[in-house]
């Protein structure tokens, strides 16, 4: 069970030449104000091979594939990082291709084949025309587009500072005193050395934003070493609803609720594939052995369900919340 991104913006891809990292045959450049995570697929008559995820900071370019581009077709998809507040963004097309939440290389008989493994799900990729060249570069843009990678870099710093709680104005490429003061305060807070560069800055901004500004909805991150099955329960208007299962690989995150949260409490159950509970609690709700969407919480056995204890997570009435699960339960 895998929820799609809320209010995903399906934006067009602008292909252009940019400074390519060394030994790259397919280079992805990010001319947006978001940190992006991209996946690429190469397909021919023998099947397809999909790689993910390539992290690209605003204003940066990264190598997505290092082999010469000799396949018949190439496809690409990118999504904004979980560190950004508000609805998630995605760049893609209309061809469903299987991916995984964690970093992966996935080989299949054909592009667009059904996703059969527990840790796979499909996302809509866009076709990428390499014009038959062995090396190619492409750029992700947002609408309206920034004039340059440098402009996107400045806007990206502003967006991530805002995600970290700093009060700024418009997310644009114009330098201003408020942004300068916020950036200086953040660098001091993180004890940056004078030699710290843009990569250090964006890494720190992303990590800290994940702690302070969760994206809208309810995200579950699996910090254990095993695949987890996760179920959620909510109570609204005195009535309970229970949903499951989200299958979250080790080291990955999944957005289980895609809309802004309407209540201050969500209950969570996480267990391993063998049924061993990793995160649970005293509050009882109904669950099923297969994917389920259950209304009301009473008389579970009489309705053919099991009853299990869920852990309470207090969202603080924020629009977004990230629940992190470690080896010994909720962190």
Helices and strands as residue ranges (DSSP letters): E 26-31, E 36-44, E 47-56, E 61-65, E 73-80, E 90-91, E 95-99, E 104-108, E 121-128, E 136-141, H 149-163, H 177-189, H 198-212, E 217-222, E 228-236, E 239-248, E 253-257, E 265-272, E 277-279, E 283-287, E 292-295, G 301-303, E 306-314, E 320-326, E 329-330
